[in-house]
Amino acid sequence: MITNNKLDRSFGPVGASAGVFLFIAGIALSYFYFSGLILVLLGAFVGFTSSSTLVDYEKRRVRFSNNLFGFIQTGKWIQIEPSMKIGIRQSNQTYRAYSRGNRPLDIASKDIRLILFDSGGKEIIPLKKLDSAEAASIELEKECSRLDLKSV
């Protein structure tokens, strides 16, 4: 069984909304002008590109994937070894955009992530994105039992 855990938009929330706007505008313009297809491709790339993690429980492997245009998955599989561990880390990301008056608009995103660590304690791949610490501790126990790994 393979699960797909969606993580982030590659261009942030502002880039994703601008990309969707370009995509819709390109569809409207492509009826009248052939150059509208360029806006459709650019908008689809910026608006729908995201990152995710695929976990294959049967074959005991994981893959960090960049989903180009929302459906073309890139990345390579990594085999899970018995010496690896799973831990919890807090993620603080801030996206900055500027208004027409050149004023910064900061969008903060705080969440909790389950991270796969190697035997030396180095972070390998984020496995899952969660909203609360309680949900993260429950999911940590589930993932440790599913993958037969220890927690950090």
Stockholm file with secondary structure:
# STOCKHOLM 1.0

chainA/1-152         MITNNKLDRSFGPVGASAGVFLFIAGIALSYFYFSGLILVLLGAFVGFTSSSTLVDYEKRRVRFSNNLFGFIQTGKWIQIEPSMKIGIRQSNQTYRAYSRGNRPLDIASKDIRLILFDSGGKEIIPLKKLDSAEAASIELEKECSRLDLKSV
#=GR chainA/1-152 SS CEEEEEEEETTHHHHHHHHHHHHHHHHHHHTTCTTHHHHHHHHHHHHHCEEEEEEETTTTEEEEEEEETTTEEECCEEECCTTCEEEEEEEEEEEEEECTTSCEEEEEEEEEEEEEECTTSCEEEEEEEESCHHHHHHHHHHHHHHHTCEEC
#=GC SS_cons         CEEEEEEEETTHHHHHHHHHHHHHHHHHHHTTCTTHHHHHHHHHHHHHCEEEEEEETTTTEEEEEEEETTTEEECCEEECCTTCEEEEEEEEEEEEEECTTSCEEEEEEEEEEEEEECTTSCEEEEEEEESCHHHHHHHHHHHHHHHTCEEC
//
